[in-house]
């Protein structure tokens, strides 16, 4: 009698477990995971096997998965991701894999412009040393008014340095004039070059030629001389005002 009672008690337990196993399996079925990337088009790899190009979606089992994203010109990213029942979405912004560009010239201090495609125009002065920038083809324009305008292209690659040496052909010169008072401090004065008024101390970019320089301080002429400007020359004049 004891053995028979034990058998009868065990039967309901077997039936209970047989009913709950299919329900648990259904609850852990595949779920949809949506993937997005900035920039778009990143290759999405899950567990080293499943692939798609973002924006895209995959059906994955709930649990932990290894997700990676990669895109040309950007640093690859890989992380452990927990997928849960319900709605799942993953959006990653990839960091650009930068390169560097260096620009030199003789003389230094030459104004250049840098632009990739229709991107932002940057105005710089040489030397440019190891400027971090996105990979791509750049147009470099020598835009300094003292030199012949020229353009050349340079390609920046991820993780690499690109060096550019500009050849400068001078077409103009510069002239600066500093007017000092009796104590040796800068003073305001009226300056004309070939009869044209100039403000400040310069430097002014001028075409090659002869210029008549006149400097007046409080209406009194303190300089009247001829100066020859040549292509590529940098002339600096110091003028001392007369004692009052």
Order of alpha helices (4+ residues) and beta strands (2+ residues): alpha-beta-beta-beta-beta-beta-beta-beta-beta-beta-beta-beta-beta-beta-beta-beta-beta-beta-beta-beta-beta-beta
